[in-house]
Amino acid sequence: MQWFLDTCMCMCIVRTSDSHSTQPLSQNQSATNFPLRIIIIFIINMGILVDSVYAVNIAGIRTYKWFELLLLKLFSGPLRRKMISEAEKLGIVFHLPGQLNTDISKEEENRILQKSGWPSIVRVKINDNSVFPQIANKGALGLGEGYINEQWEIVGGDDEKIRAHVPSYGKQRL
């Protein structure tokens, strides 16, 4: 859009410089406007070039992120296991879909609490396993999108416990 506005502005400059007199331009007058026209055409073409390079860059980044998400989905099993083990270090326990027993033993809970250093465990119910590649691909944005899309939810935790765990996310990514 910017190159279009620049083009219009440059065309107005050229036309106003050509229309100072009602007489036809002499050979001398045309020659004096020639460098100005070359500069204007160069500026217009550079604007188009910059916009094109930017568009190609954005398309490349989007394509890369799409392929990355596909690869993460392909290896979602190992990714899920890694994220679950890293979350335990933060005192977060995941309850996966199809998991019949969502309770953990007192020994397991103590092990997780000792490993994390937190006074309590935050329990997260995963409603859709596709949230793991999404979080790995988009980071905090993927985590928020997953929550809004109800791919995961907090189970049996109060806000104070959850807020206590949130600052750790910035220091150690899942």
Secondary structure, DSSP 8 states (H G I E B T S, - for coil): -HHHHHHHHHHHHHHHHHTSSSS---HHHHHHHHHHHHHHHHHHHHHHHHHHHHHHHHHHHHHHHHHHHHHHHHTHHHHHHHHHHHHHHTTEEEE-TT-S-----HHHHHHHHHHH--SS-EEEEES-TTHHHHHHHHTHHHHHHHHHTTSEEEES--HHHHHHHHHHHHHS--
